[in-house]
């Protein structure tokens, strides 16, 4: 489920070229603070996926809400009882 969530979130990522620096910038709308910058587009994608994974881990640890993506809701992972009986 987590891998599917990350894949779905990455499909929403947007990228742009920073001409002055010759780098790529990527972010996922709706995921505050999830962004990456790299010299190559593929590097930017890898870094963005890593940042997203760390962001999700932190939000789960702190019991903060996580956006639902592609009908995948990770918020119930913070409540094992609810996850078991949902």
matplotlib code that plots the C-alpha trace (Angstrom):
import matplotlib.pyplot as plt

x = [0.0, 2.8, 4.6, 1.4, 0.8, 4.3, 3.9, 0.6, 2.0, 5.0, 2.6, 1.4, 4.9, 5.7, 9.2, 10.8, 14.2, 15.9, 17.7, 20.1, 21.4, 21.0, 19.2, 15.8, 13.3, 10.5, 7.7, 4.4, 1.5, -0.4, 2.7, 4.2, 7.9, 8.3, 10.7, 14.0, 16.6, 19.2, 21.4, 19.4, 15.7, 16.2, 18.3, 15.5, 12.9, 15.1, 15.6, 11.9, 10.9, 13.4, 12.1, 8.5, 9.4, 11.1, 8.1, 5.7, 7.7, 7.9, 4.1, 3.2, 5.6, 4.1, 0.6, 0.0, -2.5, -1.4, -3.2, -5.3, -4.0, -5.7, -8.2, -5.2, -5.6, -2.6, -4.0, -5.5, -1.9, -1.6, -4.5, -3.8, -7.2, -8.9, -6.7, -7.4, -11.2, -11.6]
y = [0.0, 2.4, 1.8, 2.4, 5.6, 6.9, 5.9, 7.7, 10.8, 10.9, 10.8, 14.2, 15.7, 18.7, 19.6, 22.7, 23.6, 26.4, 27.9, 30.2, 27.3, 24.5, 22.4, 20.7, 21.6, 19.2, 19.3, 17.5, 19.9, 19.5, 18.1, 21.1, 21.0, 18.1, 19.3, 18.5, 20.1, 18.2, 18.6, 16.0, 15.3, 11.6, 12.7, 15.2, 12.4, 10.1, 12.9, 13.8, 10.2, 10.0, 13.3, 12.1, 8.9, 10.8, 13.3, 10.4, 8.7, 11.9, 12.6, 9.1, 9.3, 12.7, 11.5, 14.4, 14.1, 12.9, 13.7, 10.9, 10.1, 7.8, 6.7, 5.6, 6.9, 6.3, 8.2, 5.0, 3.7, 6.0, 4.1, 0.3, -0.5, 1.4, 0.0, -3.6, -3.2, -0.8]
z = [0.0, 0.9, -2.4, -4.3, -2.4, -3.2, -6.9, -7.1, -5.4, -7.7, -10.7, -9.5, -9.3, -11.4, -12.7, -14.2, -15.5, -13.6, -16.7, -14.7, -12.6, -15.2, -12.6, -12.3, -9.6, -8.6, -6.2, -5.4, -5.1, -1.8, 0.0, 1.8, 2.0, -0.4, -3.2, -4.7, -6.9, -9.0, -12.1, -14.0, -14.3, -13.2, -10.2, -9.3, -9.4, -7.2, -4.7, -4.7, -4.0, -1.1, 0.3, 0.0, 1.9, 4.7, 4.8, 5.1, 7.8, 9.9, 9.5, 10.6, 13.5, 14.6, 13.9, 11.4, 8.6, 5.2, 2.0, 0.4, -3.1, -5.6, -2.9, -0.7, 2.8, 5.0, 8.0, 9.5, 9.9, 12.9, 14.6, 14.6, 16.0, 13.2, 10.5, 11.7, 11.8, 8.8]

ax = plt.figure().add_subplot(projection="3d")
ax.plot(x, y, z, "-o")
ax.set_aspect("equal")
plt.show()
